[in-house]
Each structure stands twice: as structure tokens, then as C-alpha cells.
Amino acid sequence: MAHRPKRTFRPRRADSSDSDGAQETFAEPGATGEQAARDPAVEGPPSGRGHAEAEVLSVPNSFPRKHLTKPVRWENLESRMVDLSADEEDGAHHSSESKDDQSSSPNSSRTLEDEFSSVVNIPDAAVMQATYRKCKLARAQEDYISLDVKHTFTNSGMKKNSEDSESEPDDFKDIMPFTPKPQTLRQRMAEETTTRNEETSDDSQDEKTQDIWEQQQMRKAVKITKGQDIDLSYSHESQTVKKFDASISFPPVSLEIIKKKLNTRLTLLQDTHRSHLREYEKYIQDIKSSKSTIQNLENSSNQTLSFKFYKSMKIYVENLIDCLNEKIISIQEIESAMHALLLKQAMIFMKRRQDELKHESAYLQQLSYKPETSINKSLAMDEKTQWILEEAESRRARRRQARVLSGNCTHEEGTSSDDELSSADMIDFQKSQGDILQDHKKIFEDVHSDFCNIQNILLKFRQWREKFPDSYYEAFISLCIPKLLNPLIRFQLIDWNPLKFDSIGLKQMPWFTSIEEFIDCSMEDSKKEDSSDKKILSTVINKTVIPRLIGFVEFIWDPLSTTQTTSLVTQCRMILEEHSTCENEVNKGKQDLLKSIVSRMKKAIEDDVFIPLYPKSAVENRTSPHSKFQERQFWSGLKLFGNILLWNELLPEDTLQELGLGKLLNRYLIIALLNAIPGPDVVKKCSQIAAYLPEKWFQNSAMRTSIPQLENFIQFLLQSARKLSRNEIRDEVKEIILILVKIKALNQAESFIEECHLDHLRSVIKEFE
């Protein structure tokens, strides 16, 4: 069912004053037929009667207009007016229910009249006057007009009236009222409920329900006289007439007119299409002309080619910078994670060594004195110390077994690095390192090789240098390349550990070889001898590699480890000596690196060197725990002495002599040697000290006296030689003379030979002269 329109027809309230006025007009006893006939003709009908007559004379559009010219029977009209007034009185109580609605919507009656006027054709004034004249003539023939309004509209009355109005047409009897019959609130609610229920019915009944709804609206708009039957077919015809008003006139339409209009429309569309085609062809020609102009300009001047190249380089560099800015965060995170993992491992070794040193020293110190503490406290301390000492001894036993299997029988206790991890710690370290390296591989997996391969990046700048060398050098590209390559080089250095003996050298790294090739091509292509590109490698090392080395030196490097020190010295020697083309820049980075190395070695001397002094009675027995501990600590300090002197030619001589000779040899090693019993072991230790001393310090052939920092060591050698000479241990005396000759203490050696009458050893001195 179709939705009910929003517009509703409200019943117009019957005017009681009009009805009463009409009734009084016809029932007044003093009124005569002439008075009644004269009033409408002269002054017009009274308010009530005139209103009723106007309503009676207003006929619908479907009423044939030829009947308006025939005489009208006023008796029939009056009887119908009385019935209408009676109906208005019966529905007066309904009007009160809709009073509020009528007052709230004052334009409802006007809307109804407008709606009704579109359906009913109201006669004009001329027709009404003609009708009144004909009615007046009819009353004159009948001599009177019946004023009896109390009779009811019955069949007999209809027959009587039909006899008097046989000449009148039958269609005049079907006069419809102008006002709809008022409805009560209950009727309206029931009607709305019925409408809502009908909305849920099937769509197949839409046409039927639409007709019913239209009939309901007509009943609201037109009040049906009581007892009058309504022909549905007539109502349907009336509705059809309302929808298609035949009174509206349209211009004549013929096939020629339609054909003419279609041809006109087709002509307009064809003209429009032709204009669009002309515009399209014009645009195509413009595009072709523009492309041709661009092609000609590109092929006609070198300036255009340079502009095209510069534009492509600008876009490439911008994309490269955006890519590196996005990836630098991930590179820093992975770099920090790897550094933290290595730092954690280094701290484990350092703490374990210091704990072992502290507990073993305290344990041996208690053994040197009488027990003064309670037994329970001693036992508690002994249990903790015993566990630490057993762990350290088990590691030493495993290392001794490994040396025996390898055939190394000259190793001294205390010279091992003691950097073994337990199986659980080793598994945990390898797992963490593997996770970091896995994340490291994923950083540039979604990046094109032109933006993450250093060789491809340098190839772009190489093309620039070959095509437009002037603009290349004017743009100071040699200063920009190290900054662009910094994140990519750091990415390749994440897995690089300069402290490992099997770590790859910088020369074997891809980024190093790519930069070297770029520099070599620059030296060949450039006409300038002082090409700025040759500084690229030194700048990269200074800005990228050296800061990473400083991090290893300050936090991870163990100066007591010969393996780590040797590997670090090799990497630093290559960096600081072979690639010092840019003096100012590299010197600054070199100074920072060397300062960190010196600071770390000073800290190692202060924290890790400890050589206890025990009574000779405690160390005479070589198998006593005091003697073993003292020997291990001496050889550990001597190992650090040798590691420090490995930095010869990298550190300044005065700095190296201050660290190795002043702080370590004279302060720790010489004191321990003075406390030892002279013999072959002491001579062996002295020979090892002399072996660690750099030969560069004694290359001057004119030297007859050694360096000042070795004066204490020379005096100890002479003192030991005298003691051994008295005991007639000639081989050790000769070994001491050879040590004096090696360190250029020739004057002291000759004096000792003369003093002890060892003339057979003068040949040893002559061999070195």
C-alpha cells in the first residue's frame, strides 16, 4: 500500500449561526413569498440562506453545464438545505472535538477550499443571476414557495417532487455537499490504525488500496447527504476526471511537429559534438607541439642536459637522505644493543677477576697470621672463599690441559686471560648475539640497492664528477659524501669487533674498498694535484670508525688480555698510520683515541695489578699457596707490562715510558723482584722484562747509558749479578750482562766485569758495539 500523504483534509466545522439564520429566514411567519422573492434579487440572499444557496448552486466539474440554464425547483433545494442543516445539528457535538485543531490551524479551511476548488467548478456571477431569474419565474408560476422545513426526505416526498420536476434532469438530484462529515476522535484513531495495518500488506494490493484511500479522502472533502447512495463507479470516474482534467487545453501535436523538434535537437547535438571534436584536435596538436619543443630543447643545448642531470641528482639525494633518516634510528638501536651485550660480557670477566683476587688474598692473609676470629665466622668465610677458589682452579686446570695437548710447555701461570664463560652463559650470549644480528639483516631488506649499497651511491657521484667536474668540486661533494655514508658504514660495523683475533680488517670491508676505488678514479680523472676527494677516506675513518673504536677501548677492552690488545693495536696502527692524509682531521681523532687508550691502561694498572709481599719463609716453598699466588700475580703484572709496550710507535715515547716503566715496572715489578730469592727464576723474569722493551728506544749506537726510567732495573740487575757471581752461577751472570748490553747500559756492564774480574765476558760487550 502506498504511503499516506503528509497532507490531511480536516473537516470544516459547520457554522451554527448560518444554519440558524437560514432556518429563521424560512420559518418567519411574517415573511411573504414576495418578500422572499424580492430579497435575493435586490439585496442578495441572507447570510445563512445565501450561503446554502451558494453551496447548492456550486456543482462539481463533472456536472453538465447545460443543466445550469434550466429552471431550478426551490422546493427541492430548500428540502435539501433543511436536511443539510439537520445533519449539521447532528454533527455539532463533533465539531467541539476538533475545535482545538481548527484553532491551531486557521488555514485548514482555506486549504480545503483550495483543494476543493481544483475539483469543483464554481459558476460565475452571470450564471448565478440567470439561474435566480429562472427560479423567480418558476415561483411566479407556482404562486408560492413552500416554507415547511419539518418534513423528512422520504420516498413519498421524492415521488411528489419528482412529479413537479419531471422536466428537470436526473443528474441534478446527485448534488454533493461542500463540507465533509465531521469525525470523532475515535473514528480518526480507528482510521489511522487501519491505515497503519494496511501498510504491512503485500505490494500486490497497492492499486486497490490507493483507490480506497482516494475515496476516503473524497468523503472527508465532500459531505454526503444522509440516505443518499453513492455510486462507486461514478466516484471512480470523478477521480479519474480529477487526475486528468479534460478542461486543460494542449497545443495540437502532429507527427511533423515531433519530427521537426527531433531534427532540431539532433542538429544542436551534432553542432556541439563537432565543436568538442575541434577542441580535442586542438589539444592533441598542442600536446604534440609541446613534446616536440621539449625534445628539441633537450637535444639542442648542453645546458638542458645539465639541468636534467642536476634535477635527477637532486631527486636521488633527497630520496637517499629520507631513506637514511628513516633507517638511522634502527641502526642506532641495533648498535646500542650489540654494544650493551659486549659490555655485559666484559663486566662479567672483570668482576670475576676482582672477586677472585680479593677472596684469595684475604684467605692467604688469614693463613699468614694466627686465627683471631671465632671458628664459626672463619668457617663461613672459608666456605664462600673456597667455592670461588675452586672455580678459579678448575678453569686453570682446563687451560693447563689444553696447553699440554697443544704442546705449549713454556707457559707461565698468571699469563692467561681467564676469559672463559660457563656453558649456560655462553649459550645465552650466543642466543642474544644471534637475535641482534637477525634484526641487523632486516634493516635494509626493503631498500633498493641504489640507496643502501655504498658502491652504487658512489657511482652516482662519480658520474657527476666525470660529466660536470667544475660543479662537482664547487659543491664540495667531498665533504658531503662522508656524512651520507656514515649510517651505511655504521651498519656494516655492527658485527665488527676489533678485539677479536679473527676479526676482519678494515681493508677487507666492502665500504673501504669502494671508497678507495672512488678516490683512485678521482686522482686519475682530476687535473688538480690537491684533489679534495682523497680526504674522503680519512674523514670517514675520523667521523665513523674512530668513535666506534673509542667505545670499545673505554668500556670493553681488557688491557690484561694479550689477544685483545694485539688485535686492537693492529686495527689502530692501520687507521692511524696508513691513512693520515688529512693531518688536521686525523690528528684530532687520533688524539681522542690515544687519550682513551692511555686512560684505560692507567685504570688497569690501578685496579688489576696486585703483587703481594710475603715473608721469605712463606714463599721459599714453591708449592705453597702464598708462592703460587705471588707468582701468578707477578706474571699477570708482567703480562700487562708487555701489553702496554705493544703500543710502541702509536703512543708517544714519554707517555709509554711513564706508563710502562714509571707506574708499573718501578712501582710493582721491581719491588716484587727485590723480595724474591736470587736465582734462575729471577733472571728469567728480568730477561722477559728486557724482551718487552722496544728496540727503538736503544737504536742509538752512541748510547752508553740507558734511559733514566730503567735505572732501578739496572741496579737490581747488578745486585743480582753480584749475588750470583759469589755463588759461582756463571750462566745466569752472563745472562744478566747480556740484558745490560741490550738496554744500552754498557758503562754499568763494563764496571761490573772489571769489579768481578769477568774478563771472558768482555767479548759479549764488543759484539753489541
Order of alpha helices (4+ residues) and beta strands (2+ residues): alpha-alpha-alpha-beta-alpha-alpha-alpha-alpha-beta-alpha-alpha-alpha-alpha-alpha-alpha-alpha-alpha-alpha-alpha-alpha-alpha-alpha-alpha-alpha-alpha-alpha-alpha-alpha-alpha-alpha-alpha-alpha-alpha-alpha-alpha
